[in-house]
């Protein structure tokens, strides 16, 4: 049986804001995979985690978010598109301040030889990324 981890499960572990739920998630993840099933972690879920941690309500710094994501990636989860997630985390930690930009750049780096169709000039600072702007079409 496969399960997809939702954002709120990860946030209970990170924020420790509901101790009974945190304990339940922790106990569940400690069960052998053959008993609990494979718990999949999707990139979109991590994006939502970053969004919540970066919100004014939580106010996590980028360094704190990186540490939280590293902790999540150490959990006994099956990370879908693991190379993309690891590349995005590296870019977010070292190069670019926007997580979602880092995810898109990581997809381009992992799947399209670094070619990205974008008008966002800030992305040009990401090593290995080649930003391609569509040519402007003039009306005749």
C-alpha positions, 0 to 999 in steps of 0.5 A, a space after each residue: 500500500 502506498 500513501 502520499 504524505 500531506 503537508 500537515 503531517 510534516 508540519 506537525 513534525 517540524 512545528 511540534 504544535 500538536 504533540 499528540 499528532 506529532 507522537 502519532 506521526 512519529 510512531 507511524 513512521 517508525 513502523 516497518 514499511 511492510 506494515 505501514 506501506 510506502 509513504 511518498 513525499 511529493 515536491 508539491 508537498 515540500 513547496 507547501 511546507 516552505 510556504 507555511 514556514 516562510 509565512 509571517 505567522 511562522 516566520 522561519 528564516 531561509 536557514 531554518 527552512 533548509 534545516 527543516 527540509 533536511 530533517 524531512 528528507 531524512 525521514 523514512 519516506 519515498 521521495 518522488 523525484 529525489 534528484 529534483 528535490 535534492 537539487 532544489 534544496 541545494 539551490 535554495 540553500 546556496 544560490 537563490 532565495 525563492 523555493 519555487 524558482 529553485 524547484 523549476 530550475 532543478 527540473 530544468 537542470 535534471 530533465 532539460 540540460 538546464 534549459 529553462 523558458 523564462 523571462 525571470 532574469 534572476 534565474 540566470 544566476 543559477 549555475 548550469 541554467 540557461 534561461 531562454 526568452 521567447 522572441 518577441 513577435 511584432 504585429 505586422 
